[in-house]
Amino acid sequence: MSEQNNNVETTVVGVISSVEGDVFVKNASGETFPVADGQQVLLNQIVQTGENGALLVNLITGSEPNHRSNAGTWAKLNR
């Protein structure tokens, strides 16, 4: 599940299956954008929840960590 796109690794590590409130992803270029159900999460992307945000990510390993925050926490998704 790894592709090369302009020499930037785009390895999918999970898929967002549920989003509540404000949740954002920061990419390798530092750009931040809102996430949506069904969106792929790539290796080394950083996920941030807003004050009222929560999400469920189905990792390609089959596990489902639930990240809930009330203070804009960042979580970097690594292998």
C-alpha positions in Angstrom: 0.0 0.0 0.0 2.9 2.3 -0.6 3.1 4.7 -3.5 5.7 7.3 -4.6 4.3 10.7 -5.6 7.0 13.3 -6.4 9.4 11.5 -4.0 6.9 11.9 -1.1 6.0 8.7 0.6 2.2 8.1 0.7 1.8 5.0 2.7 -1.7 4.6 4.0 -1.7 3.7 7.7 -5.4 4.0 8.4 -8.9 5.2 7.5 -11.0 7.6 9.5 -14.3 5.9 10.3 -15.9 8.4 12.6 -15.4 12.2 13.2 -17.1 14.3 15.9 -16.5 18.1 16.2 -13.3 19.7 15.0 -10.6 17.3 13.7 -7.7 18.2 11.4 -4.7 16.6 9.8 -1.3 18.3 9.2 0.6 16.9 6.2 4.4 16.8 5.7 4.3 20.3 4.1 2.7 21.7 7.3 -0.6 22.3 5.7 -3.6 21.7 8.0 -7.0 20.6 6.7 -10.3 19.2 8.2 -10.9 15.4 8.0 -14.0 13.5 7.0 -15.3 10.0 7.4 -13.6 7.6 5.0 -10.5 9.7 4.6 -7.2 7.9 4.4 -4.5 8.8 7.0 -0.9 8.7 5.7 2.3 7.7 7.4 3.7 10.7 9.4 0.6 12.8 9.1 -0.4 14.5 12.3 -4.0 14.4 13.6 -5.3 17.2 15.8 -8.6 17.3 17.6 -10.2 20.6 18.5 -11.7 21.4 21.9 -14.8 19.3 21.1 -13.2 16.9 18.7 -13.0 13.1 18.6 -12.3 10.5 15.9 -12.0 6.8 15.3 -9.2 5.5 13.0 -9.2 2.0 11.6 -5.5 1.2 11.3 -4.3 -1.2 8.6 -3.2 -3.4 11.5 -6.8 -4.0 12.3 -6.8 -2.1 15.6 -9.0 0.9 16.3 -7.5 3.5 18.6 -10.0 6.1 19.7 -8.5 9.6 20.1 -10.5 12.0 22.1 -9.3 15.4 23.3 -10.5 18.6 24.8 -7.5 20.8 24.2 -6.2 20.5 20.6 -4.0 17.5 21.1 -1.8 16.4 18.2 -1.2 12.7 17.5 1.5 11.6 15.0 0.6 8.3 13.3 3.7 6.2 13.0 4.4 2.5 12.4 
